[in-house]
Amino acid sequence: MTTDEQTSSLKKYRVLIFAIAVAILVVGAILIAVAIIQSQAVTAQEPEKVNALANSDNECVVCHKRTTPGIVEQYGHSTMAGAEVLCEDCHEVDADYPGASEHEGTYVLNSPSSAMCDSCHVSEVAQFKSSRHALPAYVAYAGATVLTPEQLDEYGAVPEGSFNPDRSRNALYHLEGEAITKFACEDCHNIGKPAADGSTGQCSKCHLRHEFSLEQVRKPETCNHCHIGPDHPQWEIYQESAHGIAYATGGDEWNWDAEPGTLTVSDLPAATCATCHMSGFGGAGTTHDTGDRLTWYLFAPISERRPAWQDNATRMQSVCSECHNENFIKTFYTDADAAVEAVNAWVAESNEIVQPLKDNGLLTAEPFDETIDFTYFNLWHHWGRTAKFGVWMQGPDYVQWHGAYEILHDLAELREMAAEKLEAAGIAPSAE
């Protein structure tokens, strides 16, 4: 190779190296710019949480940073800590306050009652006390005889309290015994348990301490803690519904921390439990009365309309109308009402099958000591309620195979069991 050729090759090599270097710099600059833009977008969507207690010299905070640091960390990120609500504001009480215990030279409630919440959240507590989550939930396992006269009046003022549906669940509670029910019935139904100070309910059953996050309380997993299983499978039904699918596939991008009363379809593009039953959405205002928008007592053996059900329906339909048109909503309500009546008819038929046994003393006085007791109970308490919930929450499998099919199966078994008992007693079955 000549000197000129070597020189030319060297120049070409240098140009190539320079071009590669420039390309690397350009690509690097682009990647850095994209990273900055993405970082800014994430920061805009997810502002960094500020720990309001990071530099606190409050005695409770200083001590509990050593003994229960997780609680302090949670509360430090809460809006209440940000609003300068102190630990003492919720926990500290007078020495003679019901349920108070001595603690570090003062007296506290280990678990603040709803009376503490009521000092700031007056409307929310009043709405809660008017709901099924309040005393009706507690009475469902404990009975009403444990209530004070004032609590009885409060219970009777709640629609579910005045309706007073079948209380056979009390029998199961006592049959199973406290060793079991403490971790079963009570864990959920104590949401309405009276406190030592006479106030009703446990707000922390939904608003988990100590962060009191809007996102946590709005997400359907919170309701899943209790609304699950064969007698009230709202969580399972929601998961298979169109609303639940939308949440499962897109919920990570929803605006869970929007200010109360400001929610729109831009924040939550599909319904959640809270959207339908509690959140301020569409023309419905925020409420802690979970029955405020319901038209039926769906949990009852034979469902009846709620008082002022038309007003309730108007509020619920204003939520629905944010996504659905008027024809869809009217048709859905008409069809769902008809389905409730169909389930009611099946439960009424089960009562007719069992009635001759009651009339002729062929059932024992003790509850749940014969197979027929369980079949009769399951028909309405498990499958009847599940079918009705499935209808209104749009879960077809729970209307059909976990609902209607099981009802028909139990009706067939009840007919056979009733006929056997009547035949054994020498009583001819009814001609009807």
C-alpha positions in Angstrom: 0.0 0.0 0.0 1.4 3.4 -1.0 1.8 6.3 1.5 -1.2 8.2 -0.1 -3.4 5.1 0.2 -2.4 4.7 3.9 -3.1 8.3 4.5 -6.5 8.0 2.8 -7.4 4.9 4.8 -6.4 6.6 8.1 -8.7 9.6 7.3 -11.6 7.3 6.5 -11.0 5.4 9.8 -10.9 8.7 11.8 -14.2 9.8 10.1 -15.8 6.5 10.9 -14.7 6.7 14.6 -15.9 10.3 14.8 -19.3 9.4 13.3 -19.7 6.5 15.7 -18.8 8.8 18.7 -21.3 11.4 17.5 -24.0 8.7 17.2 -23.3 7.4 20.7 -23.5 10.9 22.1 -26.8 11.6 20.3 -28.4 8.3 21.4 -27.1 8.9 24.9 -28.6 12.3 24.9 -31.9 11.0 23.7 -32.0 8.2 26.3 -31.2 10.8 29.1 -33.9 13.1 27.8 -36.5 10.2 27.8 -35.4 9.2 31.3 -35.9 12.7 32.5 -39.3 13.0 30.9 -40.4 9.7 32.3 -39.1 10.6 35.7 -41.0 13.9 35.6 -44.2 12.1 34.5 -43.9 9.6 37.4 -43.2 12.4 39.8 -46.3 14.3 38.5 -48.5 11.2 38.9 -47.0 10.0 42.1 -45.8 12.8 44.3 -43.4 11.8 46.9 -45.1 11.1 50.3 -44.0 13.4 53.0 -43.5 12.1 56.5 -45.1 14.7 58.7 -43.6 13.1 61.8 -40.0 12.9 60.5 -38.8 15.7 62.9 -41.5 15.5 65.5 -40.5 15.8 69.2 -44.0 14.7 70.4 -43.5 12.3 73.3 -45.7 9.6 71.8 -43.9 9.7 68.5 -40.4 9.7 70.0 -41.3 6.7 72.2 -43.2 4.7 69.6 -40.5 5.2 67.0 -38.6 2.8 69.3 -41.4 0.4 70.3 -43.7 0.4 67.3 -41.9 2.1 64.4 -44.2 0.7 61.7 -47.2 2.5 63.3 -45.3 5.8 63.5 -44.2 5.5 59.9 -47.7 4.8 58.7 -49.3 7.7 60.6 -46.5 10.0 59.5 -47.7 9.6 55.9 -51.4 10.1 56.7 -53.4 13.2 55.9 -54.3 13.4 59.6 -50.7 13.8 60.6 -50.3 16.3 57.8 -53.2 18.2 59.4 -51.4 18.1 62.7 -53.8 15.7 64.4 -51.8 14.4 67.4 -51.8 10.8 68.7 -53.3 12.2 71.9 -56.2 13.7 70.0 -57.5 10.2 69.2 -56.1 8.1 72.0 -55.9 10.1 75.2 -58.9 10.3 77.5 -59.8 11.1 81.1 -59.0 8.5 83.8 -62.7 7.6 84.3 -63.5 7.3 80.6 -65.1 3.9 79.8 -62.4 1.5 78.5 -59.5 3.7 79.5 -56.2 2.1 80.5 -53.3 3.8 82.3 -50.3 4.5 80.1 -47.1 6.4 80.8 -48.7 8.8 83.3 -51.9 9.3 81.3 -55.0 7.3 80.2 -55.6 6.1 76.7 -57.9 4.0 74.6 -55.9 1.4 72.8 -58.5 1.3 70.0 -60.2 4.7 69.7 -64.0 4.4 69.5 -66.2 6.0 66.9 -66.9 8.7 69.5 -63.3 9.8 68.9 -63.9 9.9 65.1 -67.2 11.8 65.7 -65.4 14.8 67.1 -64.2 15.6 63.6 -66.1 13.4 61.2 -69.7 14.1 62.4 -71.5 13.4 59.1 -69.6 10.2 58.4 -70.2 8.7 61.8 -73.9 9.6 61.6 -74.3 8.0 58.2 -72.4 4.9 59.4 -74.7 4.5 62.4 -77.7 4.5 60.0 -76.2 1.7 58.0 -76.2 -2.1 58.0 -72.5 -1.9 58.9 -73.5 -0.6 62.3 -75.7 -2.3 64.9 -77.5 -4.6 62.4 -74.1 -6.3 61.6 -73.4 -6.8 65.3 -76.9 -8.0 66.2 -76.8 -10.5 63.4 -74.5 -12.7 65.6 -74.9 -11.3 69.1 -78.6 -10.7 69.2 -80.4 -7.5 70.3 -80.7 -8.4 74.0 -77.2 -7.2 74.7 -78.1 -3.6 73.6 -78.8 -0.7 75.9 -82.2 1.0 75.6 -80.5 3.8 73.7 -78.8 1.4 71.4 -82.1 -0.5 70.8 -83.6 2.8 69.6 -80.6 3.4 67.4 -80.9 -0.2 66.0 -84.6 0.2 65.3 -84.0 3.4 63.4 -81.8 1.6 60.9 -83.8 0.1 58.0 -82.2 -3.3 58.5 -83.0 -3.1 62.2 -86.7 -2.4 61.8 -86.9 -5.1 59.1 -85.4 -7.6 61.5 -84.8 -10.5 59.2 -84.3 -14.2 60.1 -81.9 -14.5 63.0 -81.0 -18.2 62.7 -77.3 -17.2 62.3 -77.4 -16.6 66.1 -77.9 -20.3 66.5 -74.8 -21.1 64.5 -72.8 -18.6 66.5 -73.6 -20.3 69.7 -73.3 -23.8 68.2 -69.8 -23.1 67.0 -68.5 -21.6 70.2 -66.3 -18.6 71.1 -63.0 -20.4 70.2 -64.1 -20.4 66.6 -66.4 -17.4 66.3 -63.8 -15.0 67.6 -61.9 -15.5 64.4 -65.0 -16.0 62.2 -68.4 -14.2 62.7 -67.0 -11.6 65.1 -64.1 -10.6 62.9 -66.4 -9.1 60.4 -69.6 -8.4 62.3 -67.8 -6.5 65.0 -67.7 -3.6 62.5 -70.9 -2.6 64.3 -70.0 -3.6 67.9 -70.7 -1.0 70.6 -67.7 0.2 72.4 -67.4 0.6 76.2 -68.4 4.3 75.9 -71.7 3.3 74.2 -70.7 4.5 70.7 -71.3 2.2 67.8 -68.9 0.7 65.4 -65.3 0.2 64.5 -64.2 2.7 61.8 -60.8 1.0 61.5 -62.4 -2.2 60.1 -62.4 -0.3 56.8 -60.0 2.6 57.4 -57.0 0.5 58.3 -54.7 2.2 60.9 -52.6 4.2 60.9 -52.2 5.6 57.4 -55.9 6.0 56.7 -55.3 6.0 52.9 -57.9 7.0 50.4 -56.5 4.5 48.0 -56.8 1.6 50.5 -60.3 2.3 51.5 -61.5 2.9 47.9 -60.1 -0.3 46.4 -62.4 -3.4 46.4 -59.9 -5.6 48.2 -60.8 -3.8 51.4 -64.4 -4.9 51.1 -63.1 -8.4 50.2 -62.1 -8.9 53.8 -65.8 -9.6 54.7 -67.8 -9.7 51.5 -66.6 -13.1 50.3 -67.6 -16.7 50.6 -70.8 -18.7 49.8 -73.3 -16.5 51.7 -72.1 -13.1 50.4 -69.6 -13.5 47.6 -69.6 -9.9 46.4 -65.8 -10.1 45.9 -65.9 -13.1 43.7 -68.9 -11.8 41.7 -67.1 -8.4 41.2 -64.0 -10.2 39.9 -66.0 -11.9 37.1 -68.1 -8.8 36.2 -67.2 -6.3 33.5 -66.5 -3.8 36.2 -64.1 -6.1 38.0 -62.3 -7.0 34.8 -61.8 -3.3 34.0 -60.3 -2.8 37.5 -58.0 -5.8 37.2 -56.6 -4.8 33.9 -56.4 -1.0 34.3 -56.8 -0.2 38.0 -53.1 0.5 38.5 -53.5 3.6 36.4 -56.6 5.0 38.1 -56.5 8.1 40.3 -57.2 6.6 43.8 -56.1 9.7 45.7 -58.5 12.2 44.2 -60.1 14.5 46.8 -63.5 13.2 48.2 -66.4 14.6 46.3 -64.4 15.2 43.1 -64.4 11.8 41.6 -65.3 11.4 37.9 -64.9 8.7 35.3 -61.5 10.3 34.5 -60.4 9.2 38.0 -62.1 5.8 38.2 -63.2 4.7 34.6 -65.2 1.7 36.0 -67.2 1.0 39.1 -65.7 -0.4 42.3 -67.6 -1.2 45.5 -67.0 2.2 46.9 -68.0 4.0 43.6 -71.5 2.4 43.7 -72.2 2.3 47.4 -70.3 5.1 49.1 -68.3 7.6 46.9 -69.5 11.0 45.8 -69.9 10.2 42.1 -72.2 11.6 39.4 -75.3 13.0 41.1 -74.8 11.1 44.3 -73.0 12.6 47.3 -70.5 10.8 49.5 -72.1 8.6 52.2 -71.1 6.1 54.8 -74.5 4.5 54.7 -73.9 1.5 52.4 -77.7 0.9 52.0 -78.4 4.5 50.9 -78.6 3.5 47.2 -80.1 0.0 47.4 -83.7 -0.9 46.5 -84.0 -4.4 48.0 -83.1 -6.2 51.2 -81.1 -8.7 49.2 -79.6 -10.4 52.2 -83.1 -11.5 53.5 -84.6 -15.0 52.9 -87.4 -13.4 50.9 -86.4 -10.0 49.7 -88.6 -7.0 50.2 -88.3 -3.4 49.0 -86.5 -1.0 51.3 -88.3 2.1 52.6 -87.9 5.0 50.1 -86.4 2.5 47.6 -87.4 4.8 44.8 -85.1 7.6 46.1 -82.4 5.0 46.7 -82.7 3.9 43.1 -82.4 7.5 41.8 -79.1 8.0 43.7 -77.7 4.7 42.4 -78.8 5.3 38.9 -77.2 8.7 38.9 -73.9 6.8 39.4 -74.7 4.3 36.7 -75.5 7.1 34.2 -72.0 8.4 34.3 -71.2 5.4 32.0 -74.5 3.9 30.9 -77.4 5.3 29.0 -81.0 5.6 30.4 -82.4 2.7 28.3 -79.7 0.4 29.5 -80.3 1.3 33.2 -84.1 1.1 33.1 -83.9 -2.3 31.3 -81.4 -3.6 33.7 -83.4 -2.6 36.8 -86.6 -4.1 35.3 -84.8 -7.4 34.6 -83.0 -7.5 37.9 -86.2 -6.9 39.8 -87.8 -9.8 38.0 -84.9 -12.1 38.9 -85.2 -11.2 42.6 -88.9 -12.1 42.5 -88.0 -15.5 40.8 -85.6 -16.3 43.6 -88.2 -15.1 46.2 -90.6 -17.7 44.7 -88.1 -20.5 45.1 -87.5 -19.6 48.8 -91.2 -19.4 49.4 -91.6 -22.9 47.9 -88.9 -24.2 50.3 -91.0 -22.7 53.2 -94.1 -24.5 51.9 -92.2 -27.8 51.7 -91.0 -27.5 55.3 -94.2 -26.1 56.8 -96.1 -29.5 57.2 -93.1 -30.7 59.2 -93.3 -27.8 61.5 -97.1 -28.1 61.8 -96.8 -31.8 62.8 -93.9 -31.5 65.1 -91.6 -33.5 62.9 -88.6 -31.1 63.3 -86.6 -31.1 66.4 -86.5 -27.9 68.6 -82.7 -27.7 68.3 -81.4 -25.8 65.3 -78.8 -27.4 63.0 -79.0 -30.9 64.4 -80.5 -32.5 61.3 -79.4 -32.5 57.7 -82.7 -30.9 56.6 -81.8 -27.9 58.8 -78.7 -27.2 56.9 -80.3 -27.8 53.5 -83.2 -25.5 54.3 -80.8 -22.8 55.6 -78.3 -23.1 52.7 -81.1 -22.7 50.1 -81.7 -19.1 51.0 -78.7 -18.1 53.0 -76.1 -19.3 50.6 -77.6 -19.9 47.1 -80.6 -17.5 47.2 -78.6 -14.6 48.4 -75.7 -15.4 46.0 -78.1 -15.5 43.0 -79.6 -12.1 43.9 -76.2 -10.5 44.5 -75.0 -12.0 41.2 -77.9 -10.5 39.3 -77.3 -7.0 40.6 -73.5 -7.1 40.3 -73.6 -8.9 36.9 -71.8 -12.1 37.7 -73.4 -14.8 35.6 -71.7 -17.8 37.1 -72.9 -16.8 40.6 -76.5 -16.4 39.3 -76.4 -19.8 37.7 -74.1 -22.5 39.1 -73.5 -21.0 42.6 -77.1 -19.7 42.7 -80.1 -21.0 40.8 -78.7 -24.5 40.2 -77.9 -25.0 43.9 -81.4 -23.7 44.8 -83.1 -26.3 42.5 -80.8 -29.0 43.9 -81.8 -28.1 47.5 -85.5 -27.9 46.6 -85.3 -31.5 45.3 -83.5 -32.7 48.4 -86.0 -30.9 50.7 -89.0 -32.5 48.9 -87.4 -36.0 49.4 -86.5 -35.4 53.1 -89.9 -33.9 53.9 -91.7 -36.8 52.1 -89.7 -39.3 54.1 -90.5 -37.7 57.4 -94.2 -37.4 56.6 -94.3 -41.0 55.5 -92.5 -42.2 58.6 -95.1 -40.4 60.7 -98.0 -41.9 58.7 -99.0 -38.5 57.4 -100.2 -38.1 53.9 -98.4 -35.3 52.0 -100.4 -32.3 50.9 -102.3 -32.6 47.6 -100.9 -29.3 46.5 
